[in-house]
Every structure is written in C-alpha cells, then in structure tokens.
Amino acid sequence: MKLDAIEYIPHQQPMVFIDHLLEVKQGYAIAELTIRPELMFCEAAGLPTWASIEIMAQTISAYSGWMGQQLQQAPKLGFLLGTRKLHLPFAYFALGQTLRIRVEQQYLHEGLGQFSCEIEGAEQVISALLSVYEPTDQSTLAL
C-alpha cells in the first residue's frame, strides 16, 4: 500500500508533513516523508527535528482519517494535547532523506487518545508519546 497521505488529513500545503501512508491496520500506521527544501520550516541544513512533533501528529491524523474513511467519514480535525518522552538525538533531518514514521495507539476513549510514535531515518530514531483529542461533534469547530 502506498497512499497519498493528504487524502486522509485535514491539512493543505504548505502545512503537510507526510507524503504517503505505507501501512494501516487497527491500532497502528506507518507513513513516510522525504525531506525537501519546499517543506515548511526547512533550512539549508535540513528540516529541524523539532518538527518531528508535527510529523508524528499528522501521521496520527492520517491513521484516524483512514479509519474514518472505512466508515465513509471525511477526515476530522483533531488536537495535539501534549508530548511526553520526546527524544531528539540530533538537530536536523538531511535534505533528500526519507523518513519512516510509525504511530501505535496505546489508548483511545471518547476521542481522547495516546500514541507511541517513532521516526526512523539515517540509523537514528526519534520517539515520543503524543496525547491527542478528536471531538466527536465537529460542528463546534468553526474555522
């Protein structure tokens, strides 16, 4: 499976930080991103690893969007509530590098969830636990 991630997230360019969904099953998803100069926040040295939080959050969003699509639902807005145990062992992802992002659902109840996340690339791993919330009543979220 290699699906365009933008089909499953409520984001538009230039705020898209995952390219493809590679695998989605109940409880987890794997996505990929190739680091390109046109990515938001990209610098001459590459993409700062602090952007990992958004990359992980968008992978969770794509997971949720894919699961919703199985029920004929459009991608929904969600919120990042917090990040724990963030491990950033290096400062930048190199231009041209392809990252593999895995998110695994640890907990989900009434829209509140926690995911264990990892980004693999260049033999190093970035990891974190993300807490997220997806309101069941999306009509209250006027943009």
N, CA, C and O atoms as a GROMACS GRO file, in nm:
protein
  572
    1MET      N    1   0.085  -0.117   0.000
    1MET     CA    2   0.000   0.000   0.000
    1MET      C    3   0.090   0.123   0.000
    1MET      O    4   0.185   0.131   0.078
    2LYS      N    5   0.061   0.218  -0.084
    2LYS     CA    6   0.130   0.347  -0.084
    2LYS      C    7   0.027   0.451  -0.123
    2LYS      O    8   0.006   0.479  -0.242
    3LEU      N    9  -0.038   0.509  -0.022
    3LEU     CA   10  -0.148   0.601  -0.042
    3LEU      C   11  -0.103   0.744  -0.018
    3LEU      O   12  -0.020   0.770   0.069
    4ASP      N   13  -0.157   0.839  -0.095
    4ASP     CA   14  -0.127   0.980  -0.073
    4ASP      C   15  -0.187   1.024   0.061
    4ASP      O   16  -0.308   1.022   0.079
    5ALA      N   17  -0.102   1.062   0.152
    5ALA     CA   18  -0.145   1.096   0.288
    5ALA      C   19  -0.240   1.214   0.291
    5ALA      O   20  -0.327   1.221   0.378
    6ILE      N   21  -0.225   1.308   0.200
    6ILE     CA   22  -0.308   1.428   0.201
    6ILE      C   23  -0.457   1.395   0.186
    6ILE      O   24  -0.543   1.476   0.222
    7GLU      N   25  -0.488   1.277   0.135
    7GLU     CA   26  -0.628   1.234   0.121
    7GLU      C   27  -0.691   1.199   0.256
    7GLU      O   28  -0.813   1.187   0.266
    8TYR      N   29  -0.609   1.183   0.358
    8TYR     CA   30  -0.659   1.134   0.487
    8TYR      C   31  -0.642   1.233   0.601
    8TYR      O   32  -0.676   1.203   0.715
    9ILE      N   33  -0.588   1.351   0.572
    9ILE     CA   34  -0.567   1.451   0.677
    9ILE      C   35  -0.638   1.581   0.640
    9ILE      O   36  -0.652   1.612   0.522
   10PRO      N   37  -0.682   1.657   0.741
   10PRO     CA   38  -0.750   1.783   0.713
   10PRO      C   39  -0.651   1.899   0.700
   10PRO      O   40  -0.671   2.006   0.758
   11HIS      N   41  -0.544   1.878   0.624
   11HIS     CA   42  -0.440   1.979   0.604
   11HIS      C   43  -0.426   2.009   0.455
   11HIS      O   44  -0.467   1.930   0.370
   12GLN      N   45  -0.366   2.123   0.426
   12GLN     CA   46  -0.334   2.160   0.288
   12GLN      C   47  -0.190   2.208   0.286
   12GLN      O   48  -0.134   2.247   0.389
   13GLN      N   49  -0.130   2.206   0.167
   13GLN     CA   50   0.005   2.259   0.152
   13GLN      C   51   0.003   2.407   0.188
   13GLN      O   52  -0.096   2.474   0.157
   14PRO      N   53   0.103   2.461   0.249
   14PRO     CA   54   0.234   2.402   0.275
   14PRO      C   55   0.244   2.332   0.411
   14PRO      O   56   0.355   2.301   0.455
   15MET      N   57   0.132   2.307   0.477
   15MET     CA   58   0.135   2.251   0.612
   15MET      C   59   0.118   2.099   0.613
   15MET      O   60   0.060   2.044   0.707
   16VAL      N   61   0.168   2.032   0.511
   16VAL     CA   62   0.161   1.885   0.504
   16VAL      C   63   0.300   1.829   0.527
   16VAL      O   64   0.395   1.865   0.457
   17PHE      N   65   0.313   1.740   0.626
   17PHE     CA   66   0.443   1.685   0.664
   17PHE      C   67   0.454   1.534   0.652
   17PHE      O   68   0.547   1.474   0.706
   18ILE      N   69   0.362   1.472   0.581
   18ILE     CA   70   0.379   1.330   0.546
   18ILE      C   71   0.338   1.312   0.401
   18ILE      O   72   0.242   1.374   0.354
   19ASP      N   73   0.411   1.228   0.330
   19ASP     CA   74   0.384   1.206   0.188
   19ASP      C   75   0.288   1.090   0.164
   19ASP      O   76   0.191   1.105   0.090
   20HIS      N   77   0.316   0.976   0.226
   20HIS     CA   78   0.240   0.855   0.197
   20HIS      C   79   0.208   0.776   0.324
   20HIS      O   80   0.284   0.778   0.421
   21LEU      N   81   0.095   0.709   0.318
   21LEU     CA   82   0.066   0.604   0.416
   21LEU      C   83   0.113   0.474   0.354
   21LEU      O   84   0.071   0.439   0.243
   22LEU      N   85   0.198   0.402   0.423
   22LEU     CA   86   0.252   0.276   0.372
   22LEU      C   87   0.176   0.156   0.424
   22LEU      O   88   0.163   0.054   0.356
   23GLU      N   89   0.126   0.168   0.546
   23GLU     CA   90   0.054   0.056   0.608
   23GLU      C   91  -0.038   0.112   0.714
   23GLU      O   92   0.001   0.198   0.792
   24VAL      N   93  -0.161   0.062   0.717
   24VAL     CA   94  -0.256   0.100   0.821
   24VAL      C   95  -0.333  -0.025   0.860
   24VAL      O   96  -0.389  -0.095   0.776
   25LYS      N   97  -0.335  -0.052   0.988
   25LYS     CA   98  -0.413  -0.162   1.045
   25LYS      C   99  -0.475  -0.110   1.174
   25LYS      O  100  -0.439  -0.003   1.222
   26GLN      N  101  -0.568  -0.187   1.228
   26GLN     CA  102  -0.628  -0.148   1.355
   26GLN      C  103  -0.517  -0.131   1.459
   26GLN      O  104  -0.447  -0.226   1.492
   27GLY      N  105  -0.501  -0.009   1.511
   27GLY     CA  106  -0.406   0.016   1.618
   27GLY      C  107  -0.274   0.079   1.578
   27GLY      O  108  -0.200   0.126   1.664
   28TYR      N  109  -0.242   0.081   1.447
   28TYR     CA  110  -0.115   0.144   1.409
   28TYR      C  111  -0.116   0.188   1.263
   28TYR      O  112  -0.199   0.146   1.183
   29ALA      N  113  -0.020   0.275   1.232
   29ALA     CA  114   0.000   0.320   1.093
   29ALA      C  115   0.148   0.347   1.072
   29ALA      O  116   0.221   0.380   1.165
   30ILE      N  117   0.190   0.333   0.946
   30ILE     CA  118   0.327   0.365   0.906
   30ILE      C  119   0.317   0.460   0.787
   30ILE      O  120   0.246   0.433   0.690
   31ALA      N  121   0.390   0.570   0.795
   31ALA     CA  122   0.390   0.671   0.688
   31ALA      C  123   0.534   0.701   0.650
   31ALA      O  124   0.628   0.656   0.716
   32GLU      N  125   0.550   0.779   0.542
   32GLU     CA  126   0.684   0.822   0.503
   32GLU      C  127   0.682   0.967   0.461
   32GLU      O  128   0.579   1.021   0.418
   33LEU      N  129   0.797   1.028   0.473
   33LEU     CA  130   0.819   1.167   0.432
   33LEU      C  131   0.960   1.177   0.377
   33LEU      O  132   1.055   1.133   0.440
   34THR      N  133   0.973   1.237   0.259
   34THR     CA  134   1.104   1.268   0.204
   34THR      C  135   1.131   1.416   0.230
   34THR      O  136   1.049   1.501   0.197
   35ILE      N  137   1.245   1.445   0.289
   35ILE     CA  138   1.280   1.582   0.326
   35ILE      C  139   1.317   1.660   0.200
   35ILE      O  140   1.411   1.625   0.128
   36ARG      N  141   1.240   1.767   0.175
   36ARG     CA  142   1.257   1.851   0.056
   36ARG      C  143   1.270   1.998   0.098
   36ARG      O  144   1.215   2.038   0.200
   37PRO      N  145   1.342   2.078   0.019
   37PRO     CA  146   1.360   2.219   0.055
   37PRO      C  147   1.230   2.297   0.067
   37PRO      O  148   1.223   2.395   0.142
   38GLU      N  149   1.125   2.256  -0.005
   38GLU     CA  150   1.000   2.332  -0.002
   38GLU      C  151   0.914   2.303   0.121
   38GLU      O  152   0.810   2.367   0.139
   39LEU      N  153   0.954   2.209   0.206
   39LEU     CA  154   0.879   2.184   0.329
   39LEU      C  155   0.886   2.306   0.420
   39LEU      O  156   0.991   2.370   0.434
   40MET      N  157   0.774   2.337   0.482
   40MET     CA  158   0.772   2.447   0.578
   40MET      C  159   0.875   2.419   0.688
   40MET      O  160   0.890   2.305   0.731
   41PHE      N  161   0.944   2.520   0.731
   41PHE     CA  162   1.047   2.517   0.836
   41PHE      C  163   1.181   2.462   0.788
   41PHE      O  164   1.277   2.460   0.866
   42CYS      N  165   1.191   2.416   0.663
   42CYS     CA  166   1.316   2.359   0.614
   42CYS      C  167   1.421   2.469   0.602
   42CYS      O  168   1.391   2.581   0.560
   43GLU      N  169   1.544   2.436   0.640
   43GLU     CA  170   1.657   2.529   0.636
   43GLU      C  171   1.765   2.469   0.547
   43GLU      O  172   1.750   2.358   0.496
   44ALA      N  173   1.873   2.542   0.528
   44ALA     CA  174   1.984   2.492   0.446
   44ALA      C  175   2.039   2.361   0.500
   44ALA      O  176   2.082   2.275   0.423
   45ALA      N  177   2.039   2.345   0.633
   45ALA     CA  178   2.091   2.223   0.696
   45ALA      C  179   1.992   2.107   0.690
   45ALA      O  180   2.029   1.993   0.716
   46GLY      N  181   1.867   2.136   0.655
   46GLY     CA  182   1.763   2.032   0.650
   46GLY      C  183   1.642   2.075   0.731
   46GLY      O  184   1.623   2.193   0.759
   47LEU      N  185   1.560   1.978   0.768
   47LEU     CA  186   1.441   2.006   0.848
   47LEU      C  187   1.476   1.987   0.996
   47LEU      O  188   1.520   1.879   1.035
   48PRO      N  189   1.456   2.091   1.079
   48PRO     CA  190   1.486   2.076   1.222
   48PRO      C  191   1.404   1.961   1.283
   48PRO      O  192   1.287   1.944   1.251
   49THR      N  193   1.467   1.885   1.369
   49THR     CA  194   1.398   1.770   1.426
   49THR      C  195   1.285   1.809   1.521
   49THR      O  196   1.203   1.724   1.556
   50TRP      N  197   1.280   1.935   1.565
   50TRP     CA  198   1.166   1.975   1.647
   50TRP      C  199   1.036   1.966   1.569
   50TRP      O  200   0.928   1.962   1.629
   51ALA      N  201   1.043   1.961   1.435
   51ALA     CA  202   0.923   1.942   1.352
   51ALA      C  203   0.870   1.799   1.364
   51ALA      O  204   0.763   1.769   1.312
   52SER      N  205   0.944   1.713   1.431
   52SER     CA  206   0.902   1.573   1.450
   52SER      C  207   0.766   1.564   1.517
   52SER      O  208   0.687   1.474   1.486
   53ILE      N  209   0.737   1.655   1.608
   53ILE     CA  210   0.609   1.652   1.677
   53ILE      C  211   0.495   1.665   1.577
   53ILE      O  212   0.397   1.591   1.584
   54GLU      N  213   0.507   1.757   1.483
   54GLU     CA  214   0.404   1.775   1.380
   54GLU      C  215   0.400   1.656   1.285
   54GLU      O  216   0.291   1.614   1.244
   55ILE      N  217   0.515   1.602   1.250
   55ILE     CA  218   0.519   1.484   1.162
   55ILE      C  219   0.446   1.368   1.227
   55ILE      O  220   0.367   1.299   1.162
   56MET      N  221   0.472   1.345   1.355
   56MET     CA  222   0.404   1.238   1.428
   56MET      C  223   0.254   1.264   1.438
   56MET      O  224   0.173   1.174   1.416
   57ALA      N  225   0.217   1.388   1.471
   57ALA     CA  226   0.076   1.424   1.486
   57ALA      C  227   0.001   1.405   1.354
   57ALA      O  228  -0.113   1.359   1.354
   58GLN      N  229   0.064   1.441   1.242
   58GLN     CA  230  -0.003   1.423   1.113
   58GLN      C  231  -0.016   1.275   1.076
   58GLN      O  232  -0.110   1.237   1.008
   59THR      N  233   0.078   1.194   1.121
   59THR     CA  234   0.065   1.050   1.097
   59THR      C  235  -0.052   0.994   1.177
   59THR      O  236  -0.126   0.908   1.128
   60ILE      N  237  -0.070   1.041   1.299
   60ILE     CA  238  -0.187   1.002   1.379
   60ILE      C  239  -0.314   1.048   1.309
   60ILE      O  240  -0.412   0.974   1.301
   61SER      N  241  -0.314   1.171   1.258
   61SER     CA  242  -0.429   1.224   1.185
   61SER      C  243  -0.460   1.138   1.062
   61SER      O  244  -0.577   1.111   1.034
   62ALA      N  245  -0.357   1.097   0.989
   62ALA     CA  246  -0.377   1.012   0.871
   62ALA      C  247  -0.434   0.876   0.911
   62ALA      O  248  -0.520   0.822   0.842
   63TYR      N  249  -0.385   0.823   1.022
   63TYR     CA  250  -0.440   0.697   1.074
   63TYR      C  251  -0.589   0.713   1.102
   63TYR      O  252  -0.670   0.631   1.060
   64SER      N  253  -0.625   0.819   1.173
   64SER     CA  254  -0.764   0.845   1.206
   64SER      C  255  -0.848   0.868   1.080
   64SER      O  256  -0.960   0.819   1.070
   65GLY      N  257  -0.792   0.943   0.985
   65GLY     CA  258  -0.862   0.968   0.859
   65GLY      C  259  -0.886   0.842   0.779
   65GLY      O  260  -0.992   0.824   0.720
   66TRP      N  261  -0.787   0.754   0.776
   66TRP     CA  262  -0.802   0.627   0.704
   66TRP      C  263  -0.907   0.540   0.772
   66TRP      O  264  -0.991   0.480   0.705
   67MET      N  265  -0.902   0.533   0.905
   67MET     CA  266  -1.001   0.455   0.978
   67MET      C  267  -1.141   0.511   0.955
   67MET      O  268  -1.236   0.436   0.935
   68GLY      N  269  -1.154   0.644   0.956
   68GLY     CA  270  -1.282   0.707   0.929
   68GLY      C  271  -1.332   0.680   0.788
   68GLY      O  272  -1.452   0.660   0.767
   69GLN      N  273  -1.240   0.678   0.692
   69GLN     CA  274  -1.280   0.652   0.554
   69GLN      C  275  -1.342   0.513   0.539
   69GLN      O  276  -1.429   0.492   0.454
   70GLN      N  277  -1.298   0.419   0.620
   70GLN     CA  278  -1.356   0.285   0.615
   70GLN      C  279  -1.504   0.288   0.655
   70GLN      O  280  -1.580   0.198   0.622
   71LEU      N  281  -1.544   0.395   0.726
   71LEU     CA  282  -1.683   0.416   0.767
   71LEU      C  283  -1.749   0.526   0.685
   71LEU      O  284  -1.853   0.580   0.725
   72GLN      N  285  -1.689   0.561   0.570
   72GLN     CA  286  -1.737   0.666   0.481
   72GLN      C  287  -1.743   0.803   0.549
   72GLN      O  288  -1.835   0.881   0.524
   73GLN      N  289  -1.645   0.833   0.635
   73GLN     CA  290  -1.636   0.962   0.702
   73GLN      C  291  -1.519   1.041   0.646
   73GLN      O  292  -1.414   0.985   0.613
   74ALA      N  293  -1.538   1.173   0.636
   74ALA     CA  294  -1.430   1.262   0.592
   74ALA      C  295  -1.328   1.278   0.705
   74ALA      O  296  -1.361   1.256   0.821
   75PRO      N  297  -1.203   1.315   0.671
   75PRO     CA  298  -1.103   1.342   0.776
   75PRO      C  299  -1.154   1.448   0.873
   75PRO      O  300  -1.216   1.546   0.832
   76LYS      N  301  -1.126   1.428   1.001
   76LYS     CA  302  -1.174   1.519   1.105
   76LYS      C  303  -1.059   1.598   1.164
   76LYS      O  304  -0.943   1.556   1.161
   77LEU      N  305  -1.094   1.714   1.218
   77LEU     CA  306  -0.995   1.794   1.291
   77LEU      C  307  -0.969   1.729   1.427
   77LEU      O  308  -1.060   1.676   1.491
   78GLY      N  309  -0.845   1.735   1.468
   78GLY     CA  310  -0.806   1.685   1.599
   78GLY      C  311  -0.706   1.780   1.660
   78GLY      O  312  -0.659   1.873   1.595
   79PHE      N  313  -0.674   1.757   1.785
   79PHE     CA  314  -0.585   1.847   1.858
   79PHE      C  315  -0.474   1.769   1.927
   79PHE      O  316  -0.497   1.662   1.983
   80LEU      N  317  -0.355   1.823   1.922
   80LEU     CA  318  -0.243   1.770   1.997
   80LEU      C  319  -0.250   1.830   2.137
   80LEU      O  320  -0.241   1.952   2.152
   81LEU      N  321  -0.266   1.747   2.237
   81LEU     CA  322  -0.278   1.795   2.374
   81LEU      C  323  -0.145   1.801   2.447
   81LEU      O  324  -0.124   1.887   2.532
   82GLY      N  325  -0.056   1.709   2.414
   82GLY     CA  326   0.071   1.708   2.484
   82GLY      C  327   0.167   1.607   2.426
   82GLY      O  328   0.130   1.517   2.351
   83THR      N  329   0.292   1.626   2.462
   83THR     CA  330   0.400   1.538   2.418
   83THR      C  331   0.483   1.500   2.539
   83THR      O  332   0.520   1.586   2.620
   84ARG      N  333   0.513   1.372   2.552
   84ARG     CA  334   0.597   1.324   2.661
   84ARG      C  335   0.709   1.239   2.605
   84ARG      O  336   0.698   1.182   2.496
   85LYS      N  337   0.815   1.231   2.680
   85LYS     CA  338   0.928   1.145   2.647
   85LYS      C  339   0.983   1.170   2.506
   85LYS      O  340   1.023   1.077   2.437
   86LEU      N  341   0.983   1.296   2.464
   86LEU     CA  342   1.037   1.332   2.333
   86LEU      C  343   1.188   1.315   2.335
   86LEU      O  344   1.256   1.372   2.420
   87HIS      N  345   1.238   1.238   2.242
   87HIS     CA  346   1.382   1.211   2.232
   87HIS      C  347   1.431   1.259   2.096
   87HIS      O  348   1.396   1.201   1.993
   88LEU      N  349   1.512   1.366   2.096
   88LEU     CA  350   1.567   1.425   1.973
   88LEU      C  351   1.719   1.413   1.977
   88LEU      O  352   1.786   1.507   2.022
   89PRO      N  353   1.776   1.301   1.932
   89PRO     CA  354   1.921   1.280   1.945
   89PRO      C  355   2.006   1.356   1.843
   89PRO      O  356   2.129   1.353   1.851
   90PHE      N  357   1.943   1.426   1.749
   90PHE     CA  358   2.018   1.505   1.652
   90PHE      C  359   1.932   1.624   1.612
   90PHE      O  360   1.812   1.626   1.639
   91ALA      N  361   1.992   1.724   1.546
   91ALA     CA  362   1.925   1.852   1.523
   91ALA      C  363   1.846   1.862   1.393
   91ALA      O  364   1.745   1.932   1.388
   92TYR      N  365   1.891   1.794   1.287
   92TYR     CA  366   1.828   1.810   1.155
   92TYR      C  367   1.811   1.677   1.084
   92TYR      O  368   1.893   1.586   1.097
   93PHE      N  369   1.701   1.668   1.008
   93PHE     CA  370   1.687   1.563   0.908
   93PHE      C  371   1.751   1.617   0.781
   93PHE      O  372   1.724   1.731   0.742
   94ALA      N  373   1.834   1.539   0.716
   94ALA     CA  374   1.906   1.584   0.596
   94ALA      C  375   1.814   1.594   0.475
   94ALA      O  376   1.721   1.515   0.460
   95LEU      N  377   1.841   1.692   0.390
   95LEU     CA  378   1.768   1.703   0.264
   95LEU      C  379   1.785   1.575   0.184
   95LEU      O  380   1.894   1.519   0.177
   96GLY      N  381   1.675   1.528   0.125
   96GLY     CA  382   1.677   1.405   0.046
   96GLY      C  383   1.654   1.279   0.127
   96GLY      O  384   1.628   1.173   0.070
   97GLN      N  385   1.662   1.289   0.257
   97GLN     CA  386   1.642   1.172   0.344
   97GLN      C  387   1.494   1.133   0.346
   97GLN      O  388   1.407   1.220   0.351
   98THR      N  389   1.466   1.004   0.343
   98THR     CA  390   1.328   0.956   0.356
   98THR      C  391   1.309   0.898   0.495
   98THR      O  392   1.382   0.809   0.538
   99LEU      N  393   1.209   0.951   0.563
   99LEU     CA  394   1.178   0.908   0.699
   99LEU      C  395   1.063   0.808   0.698
   99LEU      O  396   0.975   0.812   0.612
  100ARG      N  397   1.067   0.719   0.793
  100ARG     CA  398   0.959   0.621   0.813
  100ARG      C  399   0.901   0.650   0.951
  100ARG      O  400   0.971   0.644   1.052
  101ILE      N  401   0.772   0.681   0.954
  101ILE     CA  402   0.705   0.721   1.078
  101ILE      C  403   0.606   0.612   1.118
  101ILE      O  404   0.523   0.570   1.038
  102ARG      N  405   0.616   0.567   1.242
  102ARG     CA  406   0.522   0.466   1.292
  102ARG      C  407   0.452   0.522   1.415
  102ARG      O  408   0.515   0.574   1.507
  103VAL      N  409   0.319   0.511   1.415
  103VAL     CA  410   0.239   0.550   1.531
  103VAL      C  411   0.159   0.429   1.576
  103VAL      O  412   0.102   0.356   1.494
  104GLU      N  413   0.155   0.409   1.705
  104GLU     CA  414   0.082   0.294   1.760
  104GLU      C  415  -0.009   0.342   1.872
  104GLU      O  416   0.035   0.404   1.968
  105GLN      N  417  -0.137   0.312   1.856
  105GLN     CA  418  -0.237   0.355   1.953
  105GLN      C  419  -0.218   0.280   2.084
  105GLN      O  420  -0.219   0.157   2.087
  106GLN      N  421  -0.201   0.355   2.193
  106GLN     CA  422  -0.188   0.296   2.325
  106GLN      C  423  -0.320   0.299   2.401
  106GLN      O  424  -0.349   0.214   2.484
  107TYR      N  425  -0.400   0.403   2.368
  107TYR     CA  426  -0.523   0.427   2.443
  107TYR      C  427  -0.614   0.511   2.355
  107TYR      O  428  -0.567   0.601   2.286
  108LEU      N  429  -0.744   0.483   2.357
  108LEU     CA  430  -0.843   0.566   2.288
  108LEU      C  431  -0.977   0.550   2.358
  108LEU      O  432  -1.029   0.438   2.369
  109HIS      N  433  -1.033   0.662   2.405
  109HIS     CA  434  -1.163   0.658   2.471
  109HIS      C  435  -1.231   0.794   2.454
  109HIS      O  436  -1.177   0.897   2.494
  110GLU      N  437  -1.349   0.793   2.394
  110GLU     CA  438  -1.430   0.913   2.373
  110GLU      C  439  -1.350   1.027   2.311
  110GLU      O  440  -1.362   1.142   2.353
  111GLY      N  441  -1.269   0.995   2.211
  111GLY     CA  442  -1.194   1.096   2.138
  111GLY      C  443  -1.057   1.129   2.195
  111GLY      O  444  -0.976   1.192   2.128
  112LEU      N  445  -1.030   1.088   2.318
  112LEU     CA  446  -0.901   1.114   2.382
  112LEU      C  447  -0.811   0.993   2.360
  112LEU      O  448  -0.849   0.880   2.391
  113GLY      N  449  -0.690   1.018   2.307
  113GLY     CA  450  -0.602   0.907   2.277
  113GLY      C  451  -0.457   0.935   2.309
  113GLY      O  452  -0.416   1.050   2.325
  114GLN      N  453  -0.381   0.828   2.319
  114GLN     CA  454  -0.236   0.838   2.335
  114GLN      C  455  -0.172   0.743   2.237
  114GLN      O  456  -0.215   0.629   2.220
  115PHE      N  457  -0.066   0.792   2.170
  115PHE     CA  458   0.005   0.714   2.069
  115PHE      C  459   0.154   0.713   2.099
  115PHE      O  460   0.213   0.815   2.135
  116SER      N  461   0.214   0.597   2.084
  116SER     CA  462   0.359   0.582   2.088
  116SER      C  463   0.408   0.605   1.945
  116SER      O  464   0.357   0.543   1.852
  117CYS      N  465   0.505   0.694   1.928
  117CYS     CA  466   0.548   0.734   1.794
  117CYS      C  467   0.699   0.720   1.778
  117CYS      O  468   0.776   0.743   1.871
  118GLU      N  469   0.740   0.680   1.657
  118GLU     CA  470   0.882   0.673   1.623
  118GLU      C  471   0.903   0.721   1.481
  118GLU      O  472   0.823   0.694   1.391
  119ILE      N  473   1.013   0.792   1.462
  119ILE     CA  474   1.056   0.831   1.328
  119ILE      C  475   1.194   0.770   1.307
  119ILE      O  476   1.287   0.796   1.383
  120GLU      N  477   1.205   0.688   1.204
  120GLU     CA  478   1.332   0.624   1.171
  120GLU      C  479   1.392   0.690   1.048
  120GLU      O  480   1.322   0.720   0.951
  121GLY      N  481   1.522   0.713   1.055
  121GLY     CA  482   1.593   0.769   0.941
  121GLY      C  483   1.740   0.779   0.972
  121GLY      O  484   1.778   0.820   1.081
  122ALA      N  485   1.822   0.742   0.877
  122ALA     CA  486   1.969   0.751   0.890
  122ALA      C  487   2.020   0.682   1.017
  122ALA      O  488   2.107   0.735   1.086
  123GLU      N  489   1.966   0.566   1.046
  123GLU     CA  490   2.012   0.483   1.157
  123GLU      C  491   1.990   0.544   1.295
  123GLU      O  492   2.045   0.496   1.393
  124GLN      N  493   1.910   0.649   1.304
  124GLN     CA  494   1.876   0.708   1.433
  124GLN      C  495   1.724   0.713   1.445
  124GLN      O  496   1.653   0.720   1.345
  125VAL      N  497   1.676   0.711   1.568
  125VAL     CA  498   1.532   0.709   1.592
  125VAL      C  499   1.493   0.824   1.684
  125VAL      O  500   1.558   0.851   1.785
  126ILE      N  501   1.386   0.892   1.645
  126ILE     CA  502   1.324   0.994   1.728
  126ILE      C  503   1.195   0.932   1.780
  126ILE      O  504   1.122   0.868   1.705
  127SER      N  505   1.168   0.951   1.909
  127SER     CA  506   1.049   0.889   1.966
  127SER      C  507   0.979   0.985   2.062
  127SER      O  508   1.040   1.078   2.115
  128ALA      N  509   0.850   0.959   2.082
  128ALA     CA  510   0.770   1.039   2.174
  128ALA      C  511   0.638   0.969   2.200
  128ALA      O  512   0.598   0.880   2.125
  129LEU      N  513   0.571   1.011   2.305
  129LEU     CA  514   0.433   0.974   2.332
  129LEU      C  515   0.349   1.099   2.309
  129LEU      O  516   0.376   1.203   2.369
  130LEU      N  517   0.249   1.090   2.223
  130LEU     CA  518   0.163   1.204   2.194
  130LEU      C  519   0.023   1.178   2.248
  130LEU      O  520  -0.034   1.071   2.228
  131SER      N  521  -0.033   1.278   2.315
  131SER     CA  522  -0.172   1.274   2.360
  131SER      C  523  -0.253   1.362   2.266
  131SER      O  524  -0.215   1.475   2.238
  132VAL      N  525  -0.365   1.308   2.218
  132VAL     CA  526  -0.445   1.377   2.117
  132VAL      C  527  -0.592   1.373   2.155
  132VAL      O  528  -0.636   1.292   2.237
  133TYR      N  529  -0.668   1.464   2.093
  133TYR     CA  530  -0.813   1.467   2.114
  133TYR      C  531  -0.881   1.496   1.982
  133TYR      O  532  -0.845   1.590   1.911
  134GLU      N  533  -0.981   1.415   1.949
  134GLU     CA  534  -1.064   1.436   1.831
  134GLU      C  535  -1.209   1.450   1.877
  134GLU      O  536  -1.272   1.350   1.914
  135PRO      N  537  -1.263   1.573   1.876
  135PRO     CA  538  -1.401   1.593   1.921
  135PRO      C  539  -1.499   1.514   1.835
  135PRO      O  540  -1.485   1.508   1.713
  136THR      N  541  -1.598   1.454   1.900
  136THR     CA  542  -1.698   1.380   1.824
  136THR      C  543  -1.792   1.475   1.751
  136THR      O  544  -1.841   1.442   1.643
  137ASP      N  545  -1.819   1.592   1.808
  137ASP     CA  546  -1.904   1.691   1.743
  137ASP      C  547  -1.816   1.793   1.672
  137ASP      O  548  -1.773   1.892   1.732
  138GLN      N  549  -1.790   1.770   1.546
  138GLN     CA  550  -1.702   1.857   1.467
  138GLN      C  551  -1.771   1.988   1.428
  138GLN      O  552  -1.704   2.082   1.385
  139SER      N  553  -1.903   1.998   1.444
  139SER     CA  554  -1.975   2.119   1.405
  139SER      C  555  -1.939   2.238   1.494
  139SER      O  556  -1.962   2.352   1.455
  140THR      N  557  -1.884   2.214   1.610
  140THR     CA  558  -1.847   2.323   1.702
  140THR      C  559  -1.710   2.382   1.669
  140THR      O  560  -1.666   2.476   1.735
  141LEU      N  561  -1.644   2.329   1.567
  141LEU     CA  562  -1.508   2.371   1.533
  141LEU      C  563  -1.509   2.464   1.412
  141LEU      O  564  -1.458   2.426   1.306
  142ALA      N  565  -1.564   2.580   1.425
  142ALA     CA  566  -1.568   2.677   1.314
  142ALA      C  567  -1.427   2.727   1.286
  142ALA      O  568  -1.355   2.767   1.377
  143LEU      N  569  -1.390   2.725   1.159
  143LEU     CA  570  -1.257   2.774   1.121
  143LEU      C  571  -1.267   2.911   1.060
  143LEU      O  572  -1.165   2.969   1.021
   0.00000   0.00000   0.00000
